[in-house]
Amino acid sequence: MIRGVHHVALSTPDLDRLTSFYCDNFQFEVVYRNEWTQNPVIDRLVGLEGSAARTAMLSAGNTHIEIFEYSEPKGAEAGTDRPVCDHGYTHFCLEVEDIEAEYERLLSGGMRFHCSPVATSDSGSLLATYGRDPDGNVIELIEIQDPESSIRLDGSQ
């Protein structure tokens, strides 16, 4: 039985910078840090040979983000403007209250957005915007204005 999503994982060339970004701008807290070198169990798990990395697990509410900085093997740059239509990870979404205020706060903190918040339903019950972290990963902000919406975090209808 699937209980839900535990975390989203990101790979970065700068663990400290990306950890600070999420803690400073989204009030995530570091739950734990870890690192490994030459660990055959982890190599088998992640499908790499001779891997070495530092990691941090961040938590805010019911959301976790795990960030990896691999020193071996070196990862390929993904580019900070990878289109969301490319295959693979496209974005993760954070539910917020007062999306306009969050948009302005994050914009003034240096986050790049595709657009200001827009209504994503005819009724205007959902407002959303996409922005990017310093590595170009897309973060959606959503405000659910209709408590009867079918997109509730607790899964109720």
JORA-V708729 format. One record per run of one state. SS is the DSSP state (hx for helix, st for strand, lp for the rest). FROM is the first residue (numbers start at 1). LEN is the number of residues. If there is no record, write none. Layout:
ss=SS from=FROM len=LEN
ss=SS from=FROM len=LEN
This chain:
ss=lp from=1 len=7
ss=st from=8 len=4
ss=lp from=12 len=3
ss=hx from=15 len=12
ss=lp from=27 len=2
ss=st from=29 len=9
ss=lp from=38 len=2
ss=hx from=40 len=7
ss=lp from=47 len=5
ss=st from=52 len=9
ss=lp from=61 len=2
ss=st from=63 len=10
ss=lp from=73 len=19
ss=st from=92 len=4
ss=lp from=96 len=3
ss=hx from=99 len=10
ss=lp from=109 len=3
ss=st from=112 len=2
ss=lp from=114 len=4
ss=st from=118 len=2
ss=lp from=120 len=6
ss=st from=126 len=7
ss=lp from=133 len=5
ss=st from=138 len=7
ss=lp from=145 len=13
